[in-house]
């Protein structure tokens, strides 16, 4: 990988392997990695992008971005 791109990425390297979901907020630098079919399904059902927006330190008043 040549660089980090913010957002949500779901991947499996080969058929039959465990799915992995990565979430990166480029505003505050928060990174979460979830592995496993059921855990990834639950993580996506919770809509991580919208859920993080409410708690993102870069969106809070009185804070500065990195």
SVG drawing of the C-alpha trace seen along z (x, -y; Angstrom):
<svg xmlns="http://www.w3.org/2000/svg" viewBox="-27 -27 31 47">
<polyline fill="none" stroke="black" stroke-width="0.4" points="0.0,0.0 1.4,-3.3 -0.6,-5.6 -3.6,-5.9 -7.0,-6.9 -9.7,-7.9 -13.0,-6.2 -14.2,-2.6 -12.5,0.3 -13.6,3.9 -11.3,6.6 -10.5,10.2 -7.2,11.2 -8.4,14.5 -11.6,16.4 -12.6,18.0 -10.4,15.8 -11.6,13.8 -13.1,10.4 -11.4,7.3 -12.9,3.8 -10.7,0.8 -12.1,-2.7 -9.9,-5.7 -10.9,-9.3 -8.5,-11.6 -9.7,-14.6 -8.8,-13.2 -6.6,-10.2 -8.9,-7.5 -8.3,-4.1 -10.4,-1.0 -9.8,2.5 -12.4,5.2 -11.9,8.9 -14.3,11.7 -17.5,12.2 -20.0,11.5 -18.0,8.7 -17.6,6.9 -21.3,7.4 -22.3,5.9 -19.7,3.0 -21.2,2.1 -24.8,2.3 -23.9,-0.3 -22.8,-2.7 -19.3,-3.6 -18.8,-6.8 -22.0,-8.4 -21.5,-7.1 -17.9,-8.5 -19.0,-11.9 -20.9,-12.5 -17.8,-11.8 -15.0,-13.0 -12.6,-15.4 -12.0,-17.4 -15.8,-18.3 -15.9,-19.5 -16.0,-23.2 -12.8,-24.6 -10.5,-22.0 -8.0,-22.2 -7.4,-19.7 -4.0,-18.0"/>
</svg>
